[in-house]
């Protein structure tokens, strides 16, 4: 297995791996904690050094798992966390960030995202993010679950040019962002971070992937993940709580789908031909 994972560039210049590790569902049951920590640490060993989490996951439990996993290795890791929209005021993001830092056992978050939009004006949230940057508590900020019109609004806010990513639901079954949102981000050099790239395991059982998977001698999940990873400017953050699953995700990075395979997948999972409402799970 190659020792390095491909990287993509954030607008600020940081190079981050295109294959990271998600934590949605971690930190919810103490009996699973040892396995979850071990899985994240193995992922780091295999080069999956971007870890995505959020204050919402496990009511902070996932951040605590991440904090334990990166202990003694913090400088190797690019940590992404997310603030809930109910905490999106200027004061709220500061309070929430401080709590996340405590759970993560670190002095800074590399990329801090607004999890989704509610009523707080974007200008206020962004001002809070910029204050956190100035204080050294976060290095960069971005957004999650923002559609094209939302991203245009971000771009029009003072300091909005500092947005580093839009984290979105994106996989073979959820291709709506390809119509306008993904091109909009790509034209501006803003990577998209794809969550649930195998649809929370649903694609592992999807027979439409069987023939392609059989040709490569890999699982259907690996084909689904390789399909997401094939694109420039897209970062995938699958979650794996077991070490065998981590190794499977890592191996998917090295699958190179040929045009005939991509055409077959397009027939089974057609790309959008019109604007679709932004999907979230």
VOVEXNU-945742 format. One record per residue (C-alpha): chain; x, y, z; residue number from 1. Coordinates in Angstrom, 3 decimals, m for minus. Layout:
% VOVEXNU-945742
[atom A,[X,Y,Z],NUM]
...
***
This chain:
% VOVEXNU-945742
[atom A,[0.000,0.000,0.000],1]
[atom A,[1.477,3.394,m0.970],2]
[atom A,[2.687,5.389,2.024],3]
[atom A,[1.090,8.693,1.069],4]
[atom A,[m2.422,9.920,0.441],5]
[atom A,[m3.086,12.526,m2.205],6]
[atom A,[m3.719,16.029,m0.947],7]
[atom A,[m5.790,18.991,m2.022],8]
[atom A,[m5.156,22.643,m1.330],9]
[atom A,[m7.328,24.872,0.815],10]
[atom A,[m7.662,28.518,m0.289],11]
[atom A,[m5.358,29.527,2.585],12]
[atom A,[m2.628,27.275,1.170],13]
[atom A,[m2.746,24.280,3.523],14]
[atom A,[m2.419,20.890,1.856],15]
[atom A,[m4.823,18.372,3.405],16]
[atom A,[m5.404,14.687,2.599],17]
[atom A,[m8.322,13.922,0.296],18]
[atom A,[m9.194,10.930,2.471],19]
[atom A,[m9.859,11.679,6.115],20]
[atom A,[m11.788,10.131,8.969],21]
[atom A,[m15.294,10.941,10.124],22]
[atom A,[m16.618,10.506,13.660],23]
[atom A,[m20.398,10.780,13.304],24]
[atom A,[m21.782,8.148,15.692],25]
[atom A,[m18.641,7.925,17.822],26]
[atom A,[m18.594,8.784,21.508],27]
[atom A,[m22.146,7.618,22.077],28]
[atom A,[m21.450,4.371,23.960],29]
[atom A,[m18.528,4.023,26.402],30]
[atom A,[m18.179,0.324,25.582],31]
[atom A,[m17.112,1.258,22.041],32]
[atom A,[m14.562,3.887,23.017],33]
[atom A,[m11.464,1.661,22.967],34]
[atom A,[m12.291,0.432,19.458],35]
[atom A,[m13.076,3.932,18.234],36]
[atom A,[m9.805,5.359,19.537],37]
[atom A,[m7.841,2.458,18.065],38]
[atom A,[m9.537,2.916,14.679],39]
[atom A,[m8.688,6.617,14.550],40]
[atom A,[m5.090,5.956,15.544],41]
[atom A,[m4.716,3.315,12.851],42]
[atom A,[m6.102,5.790,10.348],43]
[atom A,[m3.410,8.262,11.367],44]
[atom A,[m0.781,5.560,10.884],45]
[atom A,[m2.133,4.990,7.367],46]
[atom A,[m1.963,8.683,6.464],47]
[atom A,[m5.600,9.644,7.052],48]
[atom A,[m4.545,12.596,9.162],49]
[atom A,[m7.645,14.763,8.685],50]
[atom A,[m10.246,13.981,11.357],51]
[atom A,[m13.718,15.512,11.198],52]
[atom A,[m15.931,15.836,14.258],53]
[atom A,[m18.543,18.190,15.758],54]
[atom A,[m19.879,19.368,19.072],55]
[atom A,[m23.183,17.711,18.125],56]
[atom A,[m21.774,14.204,17.698],57]
[atom A,[m22.501,12.246,20.841],58]
[atom A,[m23.158,15.543,22.650],59]
[atom A,[m19.423,16.189,22.570],60]
[atom A,[m18.471,12.552,23.078],61]
[atom A,[m16.964,12.248,19.602],62]
[atom A,[m14.662,15.193,20.292],63]
[atom A,[m13.520,13.452,23.463],64]
[atom A,[m12.726,10.306,21.461],65]
[atom A,[m10.719,12.403,19.002],66]
[atom A,[m8.880,14.093,21.857],67]
[atom A,[m7.805,10.725,23.216],68]
[atom A,[m6.861,9.403,19.776],69]
[atom A,[m4.591,12.321,18.907],70]
[atom A,[m2.927,12.560,22.328],71]
[atom A,[0.824,12.795,21.745],72]
[atom A,[0.278,13.179,17.984],73]
[atom A,[m1.518,16.511,17.746],74]
[atom A,[0.924,18.083,15.304],75]
[atom A,[0.300,15.249,12.807],76]
[atom A,[m3.425,15.862,12.665],77]
[atom A,[m5.670,18.361,10.873],78]
[atom A,[m8.723,18.593,13.153],79]
[atom A,[m12.062,19.767,11.765],80]
[atom A,[m14.953,20.466,14.130],81]
[atom A,[m18.330,22.114,13.784],82]
[atom A,[m20.435,24.516,15.813],83]
[atom A,[m24.191,24.131,16.047],84]
[atom A,[m26.265,26.934,14.503],85]
[atom A,[m27.888,27.641,17.887],86]
[atom A,[m24.398,28.713,18.999],87]
[atom A,[m23.666,30.781,15.892],88]
[atom A,[m23.710,34.228,17.513],89]
[atom A,[m20.409,35.997,17.987],90]
[atom A,[m20.369,35.162,21.702],91]
[atom A,[m21.851,31.722,21.098],92]
[atom A,[m19.107,30.540,18.752],93]
[atom A,[m16.488,31.600,21.292],94]
[atom A,[m18.142,29.676,24.102],95]
[atom A,[m18.744,26.608,21.932],96]
[atom A,[m15.191,26.660,20.582],97]
[atom A,[m13.722,26.816,24.075],98]
[atom A,[m15.774,23.795,25.083],99]
[atom A,[m14.697,21.890,21.969],100]
[atom A,[m11.052,22.716,22.657],101]
[atom A,[m11.406,21.298,26.146],102]
[atom A,[m12.954,18.069,24.889],103]
[atom A,[m10.372,17.767,22.123],104]
[atom A,[m7.521,18.412,24.603],105]
[atom A,[m5.908,20.906,22.254],106]
[atom A,[m5.235,24.615,22.012],107]
[atom A,[m6.478,25.054,18.455],108]
[atom A,[m8.896,23.665,15.876],109]
[atom A,[m7.496,23.625,12.357],110]
[atom A,[m10.832,24.142,10.589],111]
[atom A,[m14.017,25.224,12.362],112]
[atom A,[m17.308,24.962,10.484],113]
[atom A,[m20.833,26.280,10.928],114]
[atom A,[m22.763,22.993,10.901],115]
[atom A,[m25.793,24.429,9.061],116]
[atom A,[m27.700,27.700,8.868],117]
[atom A,[m30.511,28.962,11.064],118]
[atom A,[m31.378,32.526,12.006],119]
[atom A,[m28.074,34.129,12.997],120]
[atom A,[m26.822,36.562,10.351],121]
[atom A,[m23.814,35.169,8.530],122]
[atom A,[m21.886,38.382,9.119],123]
[atom A,[m22.133,37.858,12.872],124]
[atom A,[m20.996,34.235,12.728],125]
[atom A,[m18.110,35.077,10.433],126]
[atom A,[m17.058,37.921,12.713],127]
[atom A,[m16.989,35.410,15.561],128]
[atom A,[m14.872,33.024,13.507],129]
[atom A,[m12.444,35.802,12.620],130]
[atom A,[m12.142,36.736,16.312],131]
[atom A,[m11.329,33.090,17.109],132]
[atom A,[m8.669,33.145,14.406],133]
[atom A,[m7.145,36.305,15.833],134]
[atom A,[m7.050,34.639,19.258],135]
[atom A,[m5.286,31.574,17.833],136]
[atom A,[m8.095,29.225,18.818],137]
[atom A,[m8.906,28.241,15.244],138]
[atom A,[m6.687,28.390,12.186],139]
[atom A,[m9.383,28.496,9.506],140]
[atom A,[m13.160,28.443,9.185],141]
[atom A,[m15.714,27.137,6.749],142]
[atom A,[m19.325,26.053,6.420],143]
[atom A,[m21.395,22.897,6.114],144]
[atom A,[m24.678,22.158,4.332],145]
[atom A,[m24.611,25.459,2.421],146]
[atom A,[m26.223,25.552,m1.023],147]
[atom A,[m25.048,27.743,m3.890],148]
[atom A,[m27.093,30.779,m2.864],149]
[atom A,[m25.720,30.459,0.677],150]
[atom A,[m22.161,30.371,m0.635],151]
[atom A,[m22.818,33.448,m2.768],152]
[atom A,[m24.059,35.169,0.382],153]
[atom A,[m20.910,34.143,2.268],154]
[atom A,[m18.785,35.579,m0.530],155]
[atom A,[m20.574,38.915,m0.135],156]
[atom A,[m19.846,39.230,3.587],157]
[atom A,[m16.799,41.073,4.863],158]
[atom A,[m14.065,38.437,5.373],159]
[atom A,[m16.242,35.922,3.549],160]
[atom A,[m13.351,35.277,1.193],161]
[atom A,[m11.719,33.360,4.046],162]
[atom A,[m14.158,30.433,3.750],163]
[atom A,[m12.121,27.248,3.278],164]
[atom A,[m14.661,24.503,2.539],165]
[atom A,[m18.294,23.539,2.266],166]
[atom A,[m18.960,20.168,3.912],167]
[atom A,[m21.803,18.420,2.089],168]
[atom A,[m23.678,15.173,1.691],169]
[atom A,[m22.195,13.692,m1.472],170]
[atom A,[m22.107,10.155,m2.814],171]
[atom A,[m23.345,8.124,m5.780],172]
[atom A,[m26.940,8.328,m4.551],173]
[atom A,[m26.745,12.045,m3.716],174]
[atom A,[m25.277,13.822,m6.728],175]
[atom A,[m27.343,17.001,m6.736],176]
[atom A,[m24.398,19.265,m5.884],177]
[atom A,[m22.824,18.423,m9.244],178]
[atom A,[m25.318,20.625,m11.064],179]
[atom A,[m24.150,23.998,m9.764],180]
[atom A,[m22.723,23.936,m6.227],181]
[atom A,[m19.694,21.740,m6.876],182]
[atom A,[m18.721,23.706,m10.022],183]
[atom A,[m19.166,26.998,m8.128],184]
[atom A,[m16.806,25.844,m5.381],185]
[atom A,[m14.316,24.351,m7.817],186]
[atom A,[m14.112,27.555,m9.862],187]
[atom A,[m13.120,29.413,m6.690],188]
[atom A,[m10.670,26.824,m5.401],189]
[atom A,[m12.862,25.883,m2.427],190]
[atom A,[m12.701,22.124,m1.763],191]
[atom A,[m15.884,20.255,m0.957],192]
[atom A,[m15.771,17.884,2.013],193]
[atom A,[m18.027,14.893,1.314],194]
[atom A,[m19.730,13.388,4.341],195]
[atom A,[m21.489,10.000,4.223],196]
[atom A,[m19.609,9.038,1.017],197]
[atom A,[m21.036,5.507,1.216],198]
[atom A,[m24.486,6.664,2.438],199]
[atom A,[m23.945,5.335,5.961],200]
[atom A,[m23.288,1.872,4.569],201]
[atom A,[m26.308,1.731,2.261],202]
[atom A,[m24.092,1.573,m0.833],203]
[atom A,[m22.320,m1.472,0.608],204]
[atom A,[m25.443,m3.477,m0.245],205]
[atom A,[m26.358,m1.771,m3.505],206]
[atom A,[m26.348,m4.328,m6.302],207]
[atom A,[m25.723,m1.665,m8.920],208]
[atom A,[m22.100,m1.589,m7.728],209]
[atom A,[m21.593,m5.346,m7.906],210]
[atom A,[m20.141,m5.695,m11.395],211]
[atom A,[m17.616,m2.902,m11.014],212]
[atom A,[m16.599,m4.167,m7.560],213]
[atom A,[m16.142,m7.692,m8.889],214]
[atom A,[m13.898,m6.482,m11.699],215]
[atom A,[m11.563,m4.865,m9.171],216]
[atom A,[m11.870,m7.605,m6.563],217]
[atom A,[m12.959,m5.112,m3.901],218]
[atom A,[m16.100,m4.320,m1.912],219]
[atom A,[m18.987,m2.209,m3.151],220]
[atom A,[m18.216,0.312,m0.408],221]
[atom A,[m14.695,0.707,m1.744],222]
[atom A,[m15.979,1.422,m5.242],223]
[atom A,[m18.414,4.001,m3.857],224]
[atom A,[m15.598,5.679,m1.917],225]
[atom A,[m13.178,5.517,m4.860],226]
[atom A,[m15.843,7.197,m6.993],227]
[atom A,[m15.988,10.167,m4.589],228]
[atom A,[m12.206,10.354,m4.338],229]
[atom A,[m11.700,10.400,m8.118],230]
[atom A,[m12.537,14.096,m8.337],231]
[atom A,[m10.138,16.964,m7.803],232]
[atom A,[m11.039,19.243,m4.931],233]
[atom A,[m13.180,16.709,m3.069],234]
[atom A,[m12.273,15.398,0.396],235]
[atom A,[m14.044,12.277,1.691],236]
[atom A,[m14.527,11.685,5.415],237]
[atom A,[m15.918,8.167,5.913],238]
[atom A,[m16.427,6.957,9.471],239]
[atom A,[m14.906,3.652,10.592],240]
[atom A,[m15.055,2.325,14.142],241]
[atom A,[m13.291,m0.968,13.383],242]
[atom A,[m9.713,m1.368,12.216],243]
[atom A,[m10.617,m3.662,9.303],244]
[atom A,[m12.984,m0.981,8.047],245]
[atom A,[m10.248,1.647,8.346],246]
[atom A,[m7.933,m0.491,6.199],247]
[atom A,[m10.702,m0.987,3.654],248]
[atom A,[m11.280,2.764,3.407],249]
[atom A,[m7.560,3.391,3.018],250]
[atom A,[m7.287,0.839,0.213],251]
[atom A,[m10.146,2.534,m1.647],252]
[atom A,[m7.909,5.567,m2.107],253]
[atom A,[m5.680,3.575,m4.445],254]
[atom A,[m8.452,2.323,m6.747],255]
[atom A,[m8.379,4.107,m10.095],256]
[atom A,[m11.702,3.777,m11.890],257]
[atom A,[m11.373,3.765,m15.667],258]
[atom A,[m13.746,5.750,m17.933],259]
[atom A,[m15.802,2.664,m18.802],260]
[atom A,[m16.478,2.049,m15.113],261]
[atom A,[m17.458,5.668,m14.559],262]
[atom A,[m19.850,5.513,m17.506],263]
[atom A,[m21.427,2.366,m16.085],264]
[atom A,[m21.878,4.051,m12.710],265]
[atom A,[m23.390,7.115,m14.394],266]
[atom A,[m25.992,4.870,m16.015],267]
[atom A,[m26.840,3.312,m12.659],268]
[atom A,[m26.659,6.551,m10.686],269]
[atom A,[m27.479,9.338,m13.168],270]
[atom A,[m25.972,12.786,m12.607],271]
[atom A,[m28.386,15.700,m12.152],272]
[atom A,[m29.796,17.470,m15.183],273]
[atom A,[m31.455,20.260,m13.204],274]
[atom A,[m31.125,22.054,m9.895],275]
[atom A,[m32.115,19.918,m6.885],276]
[atom A,[m32.790,20.996,m3.301],277]
[atom A,[m29.704,20.520,m1.155],278]
[atom A,[m29.840,17.161,0.625],279]
[atom A,[m28.817,16.604,4.232],280]
[atom A,[m28.854,13.685,6.648],281]
***
